Amino acid sequence: GQIMLEPVIPYATTDRLIDVAAKVGIPEQVARNVASAVFPNVEPDELRLREHQAEAIVHHFRSGDSAGRNVVVTSGTGSGKTESFLLPLLLRLTMEAGK
């Protein structure tokens, strides 16, 4: 039999989700609710994002006509690309729903 391995590079975490959310005007409770829903095994205060995830949130919450509002994330397997588009979306929807 042939064995194939795919190395997964460790990706450093940077800012807490709650801090990134505050930076773009998202209420703390909204960030806590999203953190709990997406990462149920991590305390919301302890949830740290990878740099590209934090940047995706910041770019997403720029005004609609700002350059650089839309992002493209290219990164390796297991780097958190999915969360890079889900977190901004879930934060916006949760905030708009008033939750």
C-alpha positions in Angstrom: 0.0 0.0 0.0 1.0 3.6 -0.7 0.9 6.2 2.1 0.4 9.8 1.3 0.9 12.6 3.8 -0.1 16.2 3.5 1.8 18.4 5.9 -0.2 21.1 7.6 1.7 24.2 8.5 0.9 25.7 11.9 -0.8 29.1 11.5 -0.2 31.5 14.3 -3.2 33.3 15.9 -3.1 37.0 16.4 -6.0 39.1 17.8 -9.0 38.0 19.8 -12.3 37.9 17.9 -13.8 40.2 20.5 -11.1 42.8 20.0 -11.4 42.7 16.2 -15.1 43.0 16.4 -14.8 46.1 18.7 -12.4 47.6 16.2 -15.1 47.6 13.5 -18.0 48.6 15.7 -19.5 45.2 16.5 -21.0 44.9 20.0 -19.2 42.6 22.3 -22.2 40.4 22.9 -22.6 39.8 19.1 -19.0 38.7 18.9 -19.5 36.4 21.9 -22.6 34.8 20.4 -20.9 34.2 17.0 -17.8 32.8 18.8 -19.9 30.4 20.8 -21.8 29.2 17.8 -18.8 28.7 15.5 -16.3 27.5 18.1 -18.4 25.9 20.9 -15.4 24.4 22.7 -13.5 27.7 23.1 -14.3 30.4 25.6 -15.4 33.5 23.6 -12.8 35.7 25.5 -10.0 33.3 24.5 -10.9 32.9 20.8 -7.9 34.2 18.8 -8.1 34.5 15.1 -5.5 33.8 12.5 -4.2 37.0 10.8 -6.1 36.5 7.5 -9.3 35.8 9.5 -9.0 39.1 11.4 -8.1 41.0 8.3 -11.2 39.6 6.4 -13.4 40.9 9.2 -11.8 44.4 9.1 -12.1 44.6 5.3 -15.7 43.3 5.3 -16.9 46.1 7.6 -15.4 48.9 5.5 -17.9 51.2 3.9 -19.5 49.8 0.7 -17.5 52.0 -1.7 -14.1 51.5 0.0 -11.2 50.0 -2.0 -10.1 46.7 -0.6 -13.5 45.8 0.9 -13.7 42.5 -1.0 -11.0 40.0 -0.2 -9.6 36.8 -1.7 -8.0 34.4 0.7 -5.5 31.9 -0.6 -3.9 29.8 2.1 -3.0 26.2 2.9 -5.1 23.4 4.1 -6.3 23.8 7.7 -5.5 27.6 7.7 -9.0 28.8 8.4 -10.1 30.0 4.9 -13.7 28.9 5.6 -13.9 31.0 8.7 -12.4 33.9 6.8 -15.7 34.3 4.9 -18.1 32.8 7.5 -17.0 35.0 10.4 -17.7 38.4 8.7 -21.0 37.1 7.3 -22.1 35.7 10.7 -21.1 38.8 12.5 -23.0 41.0 10.2 -26.2 38.8 10.2 -26.1 38.5 14.0 -25.6 42.2 14.4 -28.4 43.0 12.0 -30.7 40.5 13.8 -30.0 42.3 17.0 -28.8 39.2 18.8 
